[in-house]
């Protein structure tokens, strides 16, 4: 472990934990959405951002993209974190749009009839959750960068024979 700030440590375990949590959350969300595509299409339509002809294809492709990003992140595959960040940016933008319009609808984040939406009845909590997940993604990028920097610095001192 390496000290980052007083009392805060980074490690490969923390990286694995954050990566796994994000991957599992996206896997769970994608599976729930695929399990009820008709209602998820209704949720997408409720935001009013897409023409009717695109709602159904997006309702199918979005959960599939979540599943691919989740599996890639769980397997630590190249490009998976970038895909997850793009999805999070999309979700944050849509939620912010809904909040600006004052929509009182299900976010659809964890499928139609999201239990969180039933309890809180607001897009605000979903936006806060997505921002927290984005913070986790930023941590993963930061961790990768520090590890590459550390490896390249160590490589400077290794003499080739």
N, C-alpha and C positions, 0 to 999 in steps of 0.2 A: 504494500500500500504506500501511496505517496500523499504527503500532506498538500492540500490545495489551499485551504484557508484554515485558520485555527479552529480545530474541532471538526473539520470537514475533510473526509478522506475519499479518494477515488480508488477504485479497484476494478479488476475484471469482473468480480462478482456483482458490483453495482451496475456495470454495463450490461451484464447478462440479465439481471433482474429487470431493469428498465426496458430493455429490448424485448424480453419475454412478456412483460405486462402489456406493452403496446401491441405486440403481435397477438396475444390472446384476446385483448379487447376488440381488435379489428376482426379477428377470426369469429368471435362470438357475434359481433354486430352483423357481419356478412351472412352468417348462417341464419340468424333470425330473419333478416330481410328476405333471403332466398326462400325461406319457409312460408312466406305469405306475400308473394310478389304482387298480387292484385291490390291488396291494401297498401303496400308500400308505394305502388304507382299512384294511388289516391293521395297519399301523403305528399309525394313529389308534386302532384297536380295542385294541391292546396297552396303551395308557395307561389304559384302563378308565374313562374319564370320560363317555362318551356311551352312551346306549342303542343297541342294534344298529340300530334303524330310522333313526337320525341319522348313523351312521358314513359311509354312502355319499354322502348329500348334502353333508356337510361335506368329504369327500375331493374332491368336485368343486368346491365353492364356494371353499374355502381357496386352492387354486392360482390360481383365476380372480381372486380378490381380490388375491393377490400380483402377478399380471400387470398388473392395472389400476393398482394403486398404483405399481408399477415404471415403467410407461409414463408415468403422470402425473408421477412424480418426474423422469424423464428429460426430459420436455417442460416441467417446472416449472409444472405446472398447480395451480391452487388446490385445496386439500383432499387432495392426494396425500400430502404429508408427514404430515398428521394420520392418514390411513388406514394409512400405513406404521408410525407410532408405535403405533397401536391393535393392529396385527398383531404388532409386536415385544412389546408388553405381554402379549398373549395367549400368545405363544411362551415368553416368560420365565416366566410363571405356570405353564404346563404343564410346562416343564422343571424348575422348582423343585419342583413336585408330584411328578414322577417321581423326583427326587433324594431328596426326603423319604421316599418309599415304598421307596427302595432298588432301584428298577427297573433292570434291566440289559437295556435294549432299544435299538433303533435310534431316534434322535430323529426321523428322517424329514425333517430340515431341508432337505436337498438331495435329496429323493426317497427312495424305499425303497433300502435297501442303500447308504446314504450312505457314501462312502469314508472320511470322517473317523470315522464310528462304527466302521468295521471296524478302523481303525488304533488308535484310542484306546479304543474299547469303553466309553465313558462319556458320560453326559449333561452332566457338568461342563464339558467343553470346548465343547459346544454352547451352554451357558448363558453362558460367558465370551464367546463370539463374539457372541451376541445382545446382551449388555450393551455390548460394544464398538460394535456397530451402533447401539444406542440412544444412545451417546455421540456418534456421528456425527450422528444426528438432532437431538440437543440442540444441537450446534454449528450445524446449519442453521437452527434456530429462532433461536438467539442472533444469528447473522449477519444474518438477515432483520430482526430487531428493531433491531440497531445501524444497519443501513442506513436503515430507516424513521425512526429517531431522528435520524440525520445529515441526511436529506433534510428532515425537518420543521424542524430547527434552521436549515438553510440557507434554507428558505422564509420564516423570520421576517425575514430581511434583504433579501428581494427586494421592492422597492416596485412596487406596481401603478400603472400610468399611467392 
